[in-house]
Amino acid sequence: MFEQYGQDARIQEVPDPAPSPHGVVVRVEATGLCRSDWHGWMGHDPGITLPHVPGHELAGVVEAVGADVANWRPGDRVTVPFICACGSCPSCAAGDQQVCERQTQPGFTHWGSFAEYVALEHADINLVAVPEELSYTTAAGLGCRFATAFRAVVAQGRVAPGEWVAVHGCGGVGLSAVMIAAACGARVVAVDVAPRALELARTFGADQCVDASAFPGGDTAAAIRELTGGGAHLSLDALGSPVTCAASVASLRRRGRHVQVGLLPAAAGDPVVPMDRVIGFELEIRGSHGMAAHAYGPMMELVRSGALRPDLLVTSQIPLAAASEALAAMGAAPGAGVTVIRPQS
């Protein structure tokens, strides 16, 4: 729990949560450490009320269920999208729960999963079953970074075999996008400033790697256009900064597609998007905001088959006691791979 933005979080004993009539309480077995958590800790999210417990990508076991929950029982192995939808607004009725108009988000709108227990709303709409063969450590990333990358590449980006895909930022979301795009038959250019991140990107299927630290201002667009013979068909900003957003758009070929995945907090300033290029090249710009629970099936089948290996993205596991230091370190060095916290250890 942290009581001031940007200050050390401390382990504290607090009352156990109780489920709402349509919600559940999950015993957290594993939870990911995400850059979005760092944004919340820094005060970049206006929905957070102090004191606060972060954490939004989790896997665990249903501990208690509300009276109105029909499909879940204590003992069920589950994960959940970081967007918990209401199930009844017009967006939900259209199947677009990832942009629910009354959404809740653990770790943002209410206390999250850097804890032994977390309350989740509208369980019948939002929970996703975790098969026995999938570890909690692997499943934790399916609620945010991996599912977010999957929908960004496959649904929003409409990747096709043989296309060039540029991924700007190779943290957890970016490396997931590299793996998914490569599994779909695309040729991937990975962009980052960290040698370890680029090394992992190549391991997960990147054909080309671009060290952004070698370019003034981080403008890697020209290098990507040269490597891809005219520009990427699909480019994703998986970091979320004015520089990477602009570079992603500028790296596209004619009629290319940019997908914004990384958060762009107001504190970072507005990106300068080259709209003249958007018009002249008929570029497409889309956002991607997680993935609804009902859409998890195809991704889970690819994970079960071994075509996608989110387990390989996990590069470190830490106890809850180490979460505060790891959270603070993300501001200076987001790090390569995925760090998973084990609250029960």
N, C-alpha and C positions, 0 to 999 in steps of 0.2 A: 504494500500500500504506500502511495506517496501523498503527502499533504500539501506540497507546494510544487509547482511546475519546475522541472529541471533540477530538483533536489533529490537526494538519495531516497529510494524506496526502502521500507523496512518490513520485515516479517512481523505480523501482529496476529493475535487471537481475536477473531470477530465471531458474531453469532452465525451459525450455519443458515444458509438460505432455505426458504420453503417454496415449493412450487405454487404458481398461480393455478387457477382452475384448468386452464388450457396449456399449462407449461410443465416442465420437468426440472428436476435437479440432477445434474450429472456429476459423478465422482471423476475428477480429472486424472487421467493416467499420463497424459503427455500434452504439452502445449507449445506451439512454436513461438520463437522470438522474431518478430517482424518489424520492418522499418515503420509500419503504420503505428505500432506500439510506441516507437520513439517519438513520432510526430505528436501522439497524444500526451506523452510525458513532457514534451517541450511546451505544451499549451497551444498547439496548432489546430486543435479540434474544439470548436465552440460548444459541442454537445456534452463535454465532460464536466462533471461537478466534483469538486474536491471535498473530502479525501476520496481517493480513487484506487481501484485495483485494475490494472491493465490485463490484456490477454484476450485474444479473439479467435485463434485457430487451435482447435482442441480435439481430442478424442478421449473417450472414457466409457463409463458404465452408468446407465440410468440408475439413480439411487432412489428417487421418489417421483411419483407422477401425480398430476392434478386430477380432480374428479371428472373433468370433461375430456380427458385424453383417451382416445379410443385405440390407438395402434401400437402403443409402447408400454412395456412393463419393466419393473426393476430387474436389473441384471442384463438388459439388452446392451450390446456393444454399439456405440454410435459416434458419429461426428456430425458437424453442423456447418452450413455456410455461415460466413461472418455476417451476412445480411439475414436476419431473422424476419421473415415476412409476416404480415397480418393475415393474409389469405382472403381478404374480403374487399380490398380497395379495387378501383378499376384496373390498375397495373397488374395486380395479382390475378384478377379475373381473366386477363389477357395472357396469363402464363409468364408474366415478366416480374417474378418475385424479387429479382435482383435489384429492381428499382422501385420496390414497394413504397407507397406514399406514407405508410405509418410504420416503417421498419424500426426494429431495435437491433443493436449491435453490442454483443458482450464485449466488455473492455472499453466501450465508448459511451453508449447511452446508459449503461448500468455496469456494475462490477463484473469483471471478466475472469479469465481462467488461469491467472497467476495465483492459483489457490487450490485447495483440495476439492472444493465444490463450487459449481457455477449454476445459476438459474438461467433457463432458456425458455423463451415464450413460444406459443403456438407450435407445440411439438409435432402435431400431426402434419403440419405443413412443412416443417423445417428439418427434422431429424433425418439422417441418412444412416442406414445400417452398415456396420463395419464387419466384413466376413472374418471368421476365426483365423484364417491363414494370414491376415494382414495385421502387423504389429501396431500397437497404439502409437509408437514413435513415428512410423510411416504415415499412419492415418491422420495424425495431427495436421499435417500440411495440406490435406485435402479440403479443409474448410476455407482456406484462404489462398495461399500462393499457388498451389498446383492447380486447383479448380479455376482460379482466376486466369492463370496462364492458358489453361486448356480452352476456356471459352474465348479468350482474346485471340488465340491463334486459329482455332477451328471455326467458331461460330461468327465472331465479329470480323476476324481477319480473312476468313474463307481461304485458307491456305490450300494450295494445290501442288501435287508432285512436280518437281522440277523447278519450281519458283525459287527465287532468291528472297530470303527473309533476313532482315537485319534486326538484331536485338540489342538495344542500347541499355546497358546496365545488367551485370550478371551476378546479382544477388539471388535470393531464393526464387523470386518471380521470374527473373531473367533466365536463370539456368533451367527452370522448369519449361519456359518457352522454347529454349534451345532444344531440349530433349524432345518436346512434343512436336515441334516443327520438323526436326530431323526424322522422327518416327513416321511423320506424314509424307516423307519423301522429298521435303524441301532441302535446298542448299542454304546453309545458315552462315551469316557473318555475325560474330559476337563482338561487342564493343564494351570495354571497361578500362579502368585505369590500373587495376590490380593484376599483377602477373598470375597469382594463384587463381583468381576468378577466370581468367582467360584459359588457364590450363584445364580447369574443370569444364569450361565450355567446350573445349576441344574434345575432352573425354566423352562428353554427352552428345557429341555429334556435329559440332561446328566445323564447317569446311575452312573458314577463314576467321582470323582474329585480328582485331584492330586495337592497339594500345592508345586510348584517347589522351593519355598524358603526353604523348609525343606531338600533339597538335595544339597550336596556340588557341586559347579559349575553348578547347575541347571540341572544335568544329571538325567532325570526322566525315561530313557528308561527301566531300570530294573523293576521299579515299574509298568510301563504300561504293560510290558510283563507278570508280575505276575498277575495283575488284569484281563488280557484278556486271560489267559490260553495259553500263548505262543507268544503273540504279536498281534498288530493291523493288520487287513487286509488292512486298508487304514489309512494313517497318513498325516496330513496337518500341515505345519509350517505357521501359520497365523500371526505370529509376524514379523519374518524376522530378525534373528540374527544368528551368527555362532553356538551358543549353541543350540538354538531351532531347527535349521536345522539338526544338527548332531544327536540330541536326537530323532527327528522325524524318521530319517532313521533307527537308532538303535532300535527303539521301534517296528519295523515291524516283523511279522512272515514270514515264508518262502513264497516266491512269493508274498509278500506284495507290496503295492503301496504308494510311497511318492509323495505328490504334494506340490511344493513350491509356496506359495501364497504371503507371506510377502516379501517386498523388502529387498534386501541385498546390501546396499550401500557400495562402496569401502572403505569408512572411517571406517566401522565396521570390516574390514578384511575378508579374505576368510574362509568359514567354512571347517573344516576337516571332509569330508564325509568318513565313513568307507567303502571304496570300496571293501575291502575283503569280507565284509558281503553282499554287493550288488551282487558280483559275486557268492559267495557260496550259497546264499539264492535265487538267481535269482530275485532280487528286481527290481522294476520299479520306475524310477525317472522322474517326469514330472513337467513342469512349468505350471502356469495358469495366464493369463494376461487379466482379464476382460471378457466381453462377447459382441459379436456383436449384433447390434440392431435387426437384423432379427431373432435372437435366443430367444428373450424375451418372445415369446408367451406362452410356457409351464409354465414358472415362473409366469407370470402375471395371468394365469388361476388359479394356486394354491393360489396366493394371493387373487384373487377375491372369491374363494371358502372358504377361511378361513383356509385352510390347512397350509398355511404359514402366519405368523403374523409379518411382519417387523415393524409394528407400535409399538409393544411391546419393540422393541430394543431401541427406543428413550427415553432416561432417563433425558434429559435436553434440554431446548430451551433458546437461548440467543440472545440479539440484536447484531447488527454489531459492536457497540461500545465496546462490551466485547470480540470480537474475538481475538484481539492481545494478551491479557492476557491468554486466553484459549489456543491459539496456542503455546505460550511459555511454558505453563505448561505441554504440552504433552511429552516433553523431559524427565522430571523427573518422571511423573506418567501418562502413556497413558490413564488411566481411564477405567472404566467399562461402557458398554453401548455406546450409540450414542448421541453426542451433535449436535444439529441442530441450525444453525444461520438463523435468519429471517431478511434479509436486509431491507425489506419494513416496518418493525415495528418501 
